[in-house]
Structure formats: C-alpha cells, structure tokens
Amino acid sequence: MTSTATHPDTPLDIDTPADLLSDSGAAPRSTALQLPLTGLDQAFARYLQSRQSSTDPRHALLAALTSYQFGRGHACLDLDLLARQGVAVLGWDLRFKALLPADLSAAAATLPWAADEGSPLVLDGARLYLRRNWSAEASIRAAIAARMQQVCAVPANLPALLEQLFPPQAATGAAGAPDWQKVACALAARKRLTLITGGPGTGKTTTVVRLLALLQAGARQTGRALRVALAAPTGKAAARLGESIASAVEQLPPDLRPAALTQAVTLHKLLQIRPHQTDQDSPALAVDLVIVDEASMIDLEMMARLLAAVPLTASLVLLGDKDQLASVEAGAVMAQLCEGAEAGHYTADTVAWLQDFAGADVSPWSAAALAAAVPVVPALPAAAGALAQQTVMLRFSRRFKDDSGIGIWAKAVNAGACATVQGLWRSTPEWASNDGAVVDRLPAVQPQDARLTALVKSGWSHWRDLVRGLHTQGSATDAEALDALRAFAGFQVLCAVREGPWGVELLNRRIATGLGFKDEGWYAGRPVMVTRNDYNLALMNGDVGLCLPHAKGLRVAFADGQGGIHWVLPSRLDAVESVFAMTVHKSQGSEFAHVCLVLPDKPVAVLTRELLYTGITRARARLSLVVPQAAVLWQAVDSQVLRSGGLAAG
C-alpha cells in the first residue's frame, strides 16, 4: 500500500475526465462519486486547456493528476505504475477505478502540453513531470555526474591518518565487518561527493568530526586550512549538529583537532534564500568543504540549489537516514540517491582501493558478491552505480543494541514486518509510572483518559518541579533556564496528525490543563516552538523555548547554542505555538530521552511506516506507545511511502 498525501484532498464534482475541460465558472453537477482532486489540480488542467486546446479529455486528466501527485510529494506521475496499479498509486480506493480510462497512460504520448522545450509538462520515458520538477531532477543528475568526474588529491599519508583516527581497539560492529565510519572517511577523501546514511546512533556525527580532522590534516600538508560550511535543513537540526560536533571533537587525538569549529547554519542561510524568493540562483559558496546533516529532509529544488552553489573544487558530504520521513515538499532525494546502500554494490576497483588505503574489506558488499548471492538482482544504472561507490551505510547503532526494545521496534517497523510488530505489541507491558520498561503501551485509550494524563505528568515530573520552583522564586537565571530547557527536552509527546481528537492542536490544550497550566495565552512554564525563521530575533523554525519569570517580567528563554540563553519578550514572538505535543514531522532532527508516540484512532494517509520509524527513533531511552486502535498500527506498518521520481534511475 502506498500513502503520501501531504494535504487534505478536496472532492470536486466531476462525472468524467471530460468535465475537467468545462468552463471553471460552470455550476457543478451533483454526482454520486467525486474525483478527489484539489481545486488547484483542476484549475491547472483548465488553464492548459485554455492556452492550447485539446480534444482528448485524457490529456486534461493527466495534467490534473501530475499536479495532484506533486501536491502529495511526488516528483512526477509514474505512468507505468498508473497503468499497472491504477488508483492505488494515487492513494485512492477502488471506488474511483471506473473513473480512470483504461488507456489513460497511453495518452501521454500525444500531450500537447509536453511537446517542446518550453512546455509546462515534460514526458521523460514513462514519467510525466511538471517542468519545474523535471528541471530540478535534471540539474541534480548533471551536478552529480560532474562531481563524480572530480578527483581529490588524496593525502599521501591517508592510511596513517585513518589509523590514528580509527585505532583498531575502537572498531565497533559485527565481528569481521569493516569499520563503516572509517570507510566513509576514506571515500570522502577521494571524491567531491559522498553520501553517508545510517539510523539513529550509528555515529553520523562522530564520522563528520573525524572526517573534518582527516581533511583538515590533508589540507595542512598543502599549507592552508580548509574553508568549511556546516548546514542542516532546519534551525533545530543545525543547532544540534553544531553541539554534537563540539562535544565529539574532544574525543579526537589532540594533534588532529580542528583549530576552530564552524558554526552550523540552516540551508536557507547558507544559500542566502529569503522568504518568497523565486527563480533566483544562490551565489557560489567560497568553501572547500560543505557538510549537510539531516539530508533526508531536503526536497528536489533545495538539493538542486545546493549542488549548484557548491563549486566543483569543493567537497560535499550529505548525511541522513534514508529510511526517515522524506521532505515536506516534492521529492525523496536522499532515499532515491541511497537506493541500494545496504547492499553496497561496490566495484572491484572500490574494494581494492579501500583495502589499500583503509585496510577495510568490503568485498561481501561488492556488486560481484551480490550477483553471486542473488543472480536475479539487476545491476544499478551507470550513474547510480557510480554514485554507489561514494555511498556508505553506517550499520552499527550505539544507541539501540540488537536486543534493545526500541531498536527491535524500529527494525520491525522499518522492514514492514507486520506480524513481528503484532507480536511485539502483545508482549509489550502496559505503561506504569514506576516500572523500568524501555517500551510500554497504552492500548484502547480515550482522549480524556486519566492514564494519558498520568503518563504525561510522570514524563515531565522533574521539569514541573523546576518550573514550580522558578515561579515561586519569581525570577530565573540563565543557568536555571538552561536546566529547565534540558528537563523539558527529556520527554516529548509526538503525534501523527495536527487535527482531530488525537492531533497536536487538541492535545496541546488537554496536556496544558492536565499539568495545571492555562490552555492559551502566555504563562510561566509555557513551552513554544518557533514556526517561521526570524533573523531579527536570531530564531529559526523549530527552535523551542520556555516562557519563564524573569527580572523584567515574563520572558521566553531560548538556548543560544553557545551554552547561554537568549531571552525574548513574548509580544515579539508572532510565529510560535505551544509544544507540549508536536508532530513527528516537526521532531525530525531532534531526540528525547523519553518519547510518547500518539497514533490517531482512524487510519490517515500520513500515517506510514516511515512516520512510525521516525517517531520511534526520536527516543533515546524510553518509548511509550499510545494506540487507541491497534488495527491503525498494523495498517501504518503496511503503508509505505513510495514517492515517484527519476533520480534512482540514474
């Protein structure tokens, strides 16, 4: 089952595809069944028809469906899948099957709006694109191909540097397996593009620190220091990247520690993208190395701009978990580029090079080994095969051991193993405040259930004590505000949806009153999340602050990333929302000691295994599952995001 909707569908009164060609001002007719297209989709098809008329009603429907898929996060309308799977690829139920002509895909060959270089639609093989998406994909492919032709000057002492950064006693993972962090650093030293993927706790940040040390040491041999840029899609992810790197540097050998650390910034800031900016190229970056974390959140257009802005003389390293939720906007760039990462697909040349320079044996992950084990697996396309040589999957999790409850749940959900998840659910104990369970559950719960209130009170008990003390005290110092922020981040309620009885909006109010706070307005203890970048206040989308008593009255405390506090007057914050509960989407780039993951009581399109996996893996030490209807959990595990696009095709 596929499910990728990112916005609610608005039913429209359409009897047949021909109705898309009617005057948009005509009164809709009453029908027993309505195509679940949005007004924008239908308006797009009508606009094309008004500019260049077509007598084939299938053309208008194809245009509307291409727009519809774009709204659901797809880069294109996959015509092969449409022909084979019909309404399933659109996320519709079988009731709408009769409304799609059997020969709909075949009509793409005669589309008048995809006939020349300036056309609004582009037909590329069996994929039908909006030109904007096709241009972004083409730009990404061209940029990757150009980067793969660039060869770095490999430091003469690369093997010695790698041995110093990765001493044998520090190797981790299965017996006999290579040190994948070491492999990643070695590969990044030979080419201008490297992809590093891995789940939570697999050491992506540690790898970045050692990679920085390695490349800086190589640059010093030429008498200069590297110009480095660190970035992430959101302010929260950028801050976390910077903090993680700062703490991990202390683990390096003293003579290899970077002299100065670069502050991580958002991609928007790095590329100088301003609100409402359109069709403007980002300036070329004056850098030698760009490292971007949480790359799974990068959409097509942002990735195209990033690749265009990083000069070919600079190295680009993308890190992310390919199995996490894709970007909110169109595309699943990291997932498509890292397709096949688990199998490796390394060529004989790559295997030999890694053996010589890193002392790492990756032959079990070679293309030859894969072909011998599974002869029917097709080879990767040429371009994808070349990129595979610069792609590394980190496999050993220091956070979730093989027998860790959270790790077992994450692995089963990610694999879509519904039967395993059902068994885990039955064996998971029900929540109790005083037990030591790593994973627990609240089944058959109701929105006003006292058990849910008790769970939340228990999770934030230490934080509530701190807030009460500060309220009594009447004023908080910077150190006390930092302690309160850290205590609040020890627990978090994550929701699959925003609306409804199990959505963020209602739960925020219920949790606030359940904890003894007001459900609206400003008050001491109110946690808020910034929902829009505010460069004047130095606040980024996703930053979390706490309203606390201050010597000057109520103020909102935000961590400044440098170990201090940035105090902001509440009236200056016009783009914030309470964040006792947040969506799983908003939680990307964050982690919490204890996560309470709340599912809705009915299936919804956004509830997929990727969302479950992302929510589960935000927890470091404890996970509580709040599941009103167990069948919704099973359906979510069976539902996978399969976004259409052409990047994986090479």
Helices and strands as residue ranges (DSSP letters): G 17-21, H 39-51, H 57-71, E 77-78, H 79-85, G 86-90, G 94-99, G 105-110, G 112-114, E 121-124, E 127-130, H 131-148, H 158-165, G 168-170, H 180-188, E 193-198, H 204-220, E 228-232, H 235-248, G 249-251, G 254-256, E 265-266, H 267-270, E 289-292, G 295-297, H 300-309, E 315-320, H 333-337, H 348-358, G 363-365, H 367-373, H 382-388, E 391-394, H 405-414, H 418-427, E 439-443, H 450-459, H 461-473, H 478-488, E 491-495, H 504-514, E 527-530, E 544-550, E 553-559, E 565-568, G 570-572, E 576-578, E 581-583, H 584-587, E 592-598, H 609-616, E 619-627, H 630-638, G 647-649
